[in-house]
Amino acid sequence: MNRAAPPVPASPAWHAEEVEAVAAALQVDPRVGLDRADLASRQASHGPNAIEEKPPRPHWRMLLDQFNDFMILVLVAAAVVSGVVGDLKDTIAIVVIVLLNALIGFIQEARAERAIAALKKMSVNNATVLRTGQRMLVSAAELVPGDIVLLEAGNGVPADLRLAQAAELKVDEALLTGEAVTADKQYARLARPDLPVAERSNMAYKGTSVTHGRAVGIVTATGMATELGKIAALLETGVELKTPLQQRLAAFGRRIGLAVLGVCALVFVIGMLRGEALAPMFLTAVSLAVAAIPEALPAIITISLALGAHKMAHRKALIRRLPAVETLGSVTYICSDKTGTLTQNRMQVAQLYAGGVMLAAASAGPGGPWGELYTALALSNDAGRDQQGKLAGDPTETALYAAALAAGYDKARLEQDAARVFELPFDSERKRMTTVHAQPDGLVAYTKGAPESVLPLCVAALDAQGKAAPPDATLLATAERMAAGGLRVLAVARRRWPALPQQRRTGDLEAQLTFIGLVGLVDPPRPEAQEAVRLCKSAGITPVMITGDHGATARAIAIELGIAGEADQVVSGSELAALDEAALREQVARIRVYARVDPAQKIRIVEALQARGEFVAMTGDGVNDAPALKRADIGVAMGKGGTDVAREAASLVLLDDNFATIVGAVREGRRIFDNIRKFIRYAMTGNSAEIWVILLAPFLGLPIPLLPIHILWVNLMTDGLPGLALAAEPEEEGVMQRPPRAPSESIFAHGMWQHIVWIGLVTAAVSLFAQAWAIHVGSQHWQTMVFTVLTLSQMGHVLAIRSERASLFHQGLFSNLALLGAVVLTFALQMATIYVPLLNPIFNTAPLNASELLFCLLLSTIVFFCVEMEKLLVRKGVLYA
């Protein structure tokens, strides 16, 4: 039977309690954690550890919002006016069209909402906890008061915690306190119960992030009971932001809307001067305005981006910010980390060097300095075992752990006689870490890190017999030779102490060291990375490696993958620091590999590239990578091995930490942007054709060619299913063999606006020719013929613009079944308005005879062949070069 969850006071002063008192109040043993019975009852009592979000729009509101548009309201007013003047048929027809339009808009929005909701579900934060004595990774939403949480640098704090242990812990609390400086944390009790949040140094709060060190904490509050939850409760409203593309198109829509209203007013005046009846001309002008203004464009863009992002997520690329889908097509540089992204992140020890001897890892024995080296690798190690007994932790740490274990040096057994009592965690500035262990005869401190960081601190070295001797002057050269072979090299050293110095400063603990040995680890490149690099280059994207590894190691991997050539230089962090901004800006375009770079220097690299007009994607996984990820045009975080802080700062999260996935995301981004352009090209051309038909007819001595119901029907049919089906268009051939799109480039570039104007005129011309020919031969069906030619011409247009260059005959009619189905359905519905007797009076149509229908079908193909001719000229470089 489950135990009842312990009551948690409404506003407890946990910081003023001893750790033991907090654990007792929450009924948990910090060494073991909660068991399953505790979890079930506490989860039922406290609910999920989540901040409540504003509920999604209900479906009825989503449907109602379809009518909250100026032009739709104008159309409804027109229907009312039509009814008042006695034309109930037009009133009913307009109302039906409005309802159909609202239904399509509702379905589109509902699909987008579902896609975005699915993306949110995929972006789940995790937490490392201790439960039933086992360390495990769980969803942060499952935490309950009393859970024991393990924190390390890079983690987001998943709930409010009373710290029970802390080693060099620093937390960024700017989200809660507004303080830009990280807060130092400790675990001792604080005397004052009324301390403000910013002064509670033994607490860590949900939503903040660990920037340095490690800690163990007891969950004291979850969900809306946390300090972050209290702030969230004060926020009752939120502003929904539009993507940059949406904003540009909305502004364009407003401008063109004003122009269209002017044209429609002109059409109305011309009709009145010709003696047309007031009510029909008013309805014609209003219908034309509704049909011509692209008010649906922003919604279509959002839907395309959301569905595209959903598709990317299934390909292991999670879009956290929707505009990133649009901007991926502009990427000119991808600055990638090496380990885990370009390589497999499956480190293994390949070589060991100690006592002047270089051996393969499996060949080293227990004698001489080897035993001391293996002991250091086992003890100065943060890796552990998971629930299944498998090694878990940082790949480098697990590789060292495995090497020591294979040689017979078990960390768990060694810790019984050499427990860790203090540590200086690894950081990117020192490039090393130190752990201090208590032994029967005193203390020993093991330091491991980059050879150039550790070796200068050594004043002695263990010889072949394991005795201290003066260090060999060639140690650094030996490390460089190992790195030149593609190995990641670590130096290991020690210092013995009778007792720890009271100050415990880094400079004291990591000085006067005795060198033990070098460890060479190998991390082979991912098999798909080489092809991804080649694809990058063919797409006009320059791949750059930025790593904290040794320059020789980075160079070997970069050459193998094709990122760099034999003649390319490798720039180290120290060399980068010596360059001023002007020099870096001048050289950055030639550099392909950066080694031993700290995270702050990543920002300099990004800014130097951006100053040259480049569009930069930057990968990162650590806390200190977050500023560079934010500064980059596209920040790319690691989903498997990365930190919560990096993921929050990024626009794109790689769920498989794979460089090839970035390239795949760029490919998908280009496809989506191409399809958005195709929809705009299609919709704007059709809208311009409808304006030209109505506007030019009076000047050619022809009666008004279309009734309001015809205009609304054409708008509904052409901008409906066929337009949406363009979003499913497969990528064009050579999408990754063309240069990136310039960020400042207009969406109407590369001949789009010229296409909209001249194809709109061609469509209008064939429609008006059908009218003139029918009147000339005495046909009473001229209005039906104009109506049919205008609709079917746009079907030919949508088939032809599936590619901006390739012919439809090359693509194949069946390569986009969604679009083909939409065109067939539209054709069938158009035929129904002509040949279904019930619909004839509604649409003011009449059945066409065989010769009239054949004439309309032949005329409707002209637009298709005009676009095909345009694409031929584009392929030959005659147009839009």
C-alpha positions, 0 to 999 in steps of 0.5 A: 500500500502506498504511503501518503505523501508528506505535507509540504508547507505553503511557503517553507523557509527550506534554506533556514533548515539543516539538510537532515531536517529537510530530508526528514520533513520530506521523508527521504534518505538522500543516499537512496532517494524515493522508492516506487511507492513514494513516487506514486503517492506524491505524483498523485498529490502534487501533480506534474512538475510543469508550468501551466501554459495558457490553454490552446484556443478551443475549436469553436474560437478557431472557427470564429476567428476565420470571420475576424478579417476585414475583407471577409466582413466586407464580403458579409456586408456585401451579402447583406446589401445583395439581400436587401436589394432583392438578389437572394441568390447571390446572398446565399451563394456568397454566404456559402462561399464564406462558410467554405472559406472559413472551413478550409481556414479552420482545417489549415489552422487545426493542422498547424496547431497539432504539428506545433503541439507535437513539436512541443511534446518532443522538446522534453527536459530530463533530470538525473535523479537517485531513486531506490539507490540507483542513478537514472535519467527521468523526465523533469515533469515526473519529479516530486518533492523529496526526489534527490536530483544530481546536477552538473555544469550545463544542466537546467535546474528542473525544480526548486532544490535544497542543496545537500552537497555542492562542489564549486557550484555556480548557478545563473539565476538571471531569470529569477533575480535579474543578476547578470553575475552567476551565484556561488552556491553552498549547502550549509544552513542559513540563519535568516528565514526571511532572506530574498531569493537572490541571497539563498545560497543553499537553494537552486531554483527551477528555470535557472542553470548550472554554469560550473561545478556539481551538486546534489539537491532535494526537491522542495517544490515542483510545478506552479509551487516553484518560484518560477511557477509563482512568476508564471501565475502572474502572467495572464496574457501572452503576445503571439509573435510572427515570423520575419517572413510572415511580417514581411508578407503581411506588410506586403499584403497591406500595401497591395491591399490598398492598391487593389482597393484603388483598382476595385474602386476604379472598376466600380466607377467605370462600370457605373459610367458604362451604365451598369446597375449599382448593386451588381457593380458594387458586389463585383468590386467587393468580390474582386477585392476579396479575391485579389488581396492575399490575406491568407498568405501569413497563415499559409506561411505559418502552416508551411513552417510548422508542418516543415518543422514537424517533418524535420523532427522526424529526421532528428532535427528539432526546430525550437524557433519556427523562423529557423525553418525559413532561415536555414536556406540562407546558411553559408557557414556551418561551424561544427564541433568535432566530438560527437558531431563529426565523430562517433563520440565513442571514445576508446583508449588506443595508446598509453605512454608512461615511464618513457614507453609507448604501448597499445592500451591492451599491452600495458601491465600493472608494474612500474608507472602503469598501475599508478596511471590506471589508478588515476584513470579510475579514481579521477573519473566522473563516469558511473554505472546506470541501472543496467550496470552499463558505463554512463557519463561523458564519453571520454570519462567512460573510455578511461573508466573502461580502460582502467577496468579492463586492466583490473582497476575497479573504481568502486573497489579503489574508492573504498581505500581512496574516497574522493574528498574534494575536487576542482571540476574541469573547465574550459579555461584551465583545460584540466580537472583535479580530484583529491582522495583520502588514503591511509597515509595521507591525501593524493590529488590526481590532475588530468587534462590537456598536455599543454595545460598539465605538463608545465605544472609538472616538476617531476615524472615517474620513471620505468620503475615508478619512482619520481625523476626529473621530467623529460623535456620531450614529453610535449613533443610526444603528446603532439606526435600522438595527436598528429595521428588523430588521437585525443591526448590527455596528460595525467599527474599527481601530487601527494599531501599530508593534509589539504591546504585550508585555502584550497586554491586552484594555483596551490592544488594544481602545482608541483605535480609529478607526471604519470603518463599520457593517454591517447584516445581515438574517436573515429569519424562518423561514416556519413560525415564525409558525404555530408561535408561534400554535400555542404561544399556542393551547396555553397556552404563552407564547413568549419571545425571548431574544437577544444581538442589538440590542433594535430588531432583536429587537423587529422580528422578535418583532412580525413573528412574533407573539411580541410586540405593538407595546405590549410592552416590550423589556428589555435586559441592562443593564435586567435587571441593574438589577432585583433578584430580587423585581422581576424575578419580578414583571415576568417574566410580562409581558416577551416580548423580552429583548435584549443578554442574556448567558448568565448572565442567562438563568438569572435569567430561568428561575429567575424564571419557575420561582418563579412556578410556570411550567414552562420550556423554554430553547433555547441553543447556546453554552458559556455557555448550558449552565447555563441549559439545565441549570436549565430544566425542558427544556433544548433545544440546537441540533443543527446550529449548537450546541456539544457542551457545550450538547448535553450539558446539554440534554434535547432536541436539535433536529436542524434548529435550528427553533423549530417542531420544539420545538412539534412535540415538545411536541405529541408529548409531550402525545400520549404522556402522554395515551396513557400515561393511557389505558393506565393507565385501561384496565388499572386499570379492568379489574383493579378489575372482576376484583376486584369480580366475585370479591369481590361474588359471595359477598355476592350468594349466587352461587358463585365466578364464575371459575376461576383459568385464567379470571382469568389468561386475561382478564389476558393478553388484555386487558392484552396487545395491546389495551393496547399498541395504545393507544400507537399512538393518534393525538393527540386533537383540540385537543391544542394548544388546551388549557392545559399540564398542571401539573407537580405534577398527579397522573396520576389527575387529571381524573376518572381514579380516579372512572372506574376505580372506577365503570366497574370496578363497572359491568363487574363488575355486568354480568358478575355479572348474566350469571351470575345470569340464567344460573343463574336460567334453568337454564343450565349454561354460566353460568361460560362466560358470565361469562368471556365478558362480562368479557373482551368488556366490556373490549374495549368499554372499550378502544374507548371510552377512545381519547379522554377526551372525543371519541366513538368515532363521531366518531373513527372505528373505523379511525383506530387500525388497531393497536387495532382489529386487537388487539380483533378478535384478542382476540375471535377468541381468546375465541371459540376458548376457547368453540367449539374443542373442544380448548380447552374442557377446558383453559379449563373452557368449553362452547359457548354456544348462539345465544341465550346468545352474543347475550345475552353480546354485548349485555351486553358493550356496556353498558360501552362505552355507559356510557363514551360517556355519561360522555364526553358529560357531560364535553363538556357540562362536567357531569363532571370540569370 
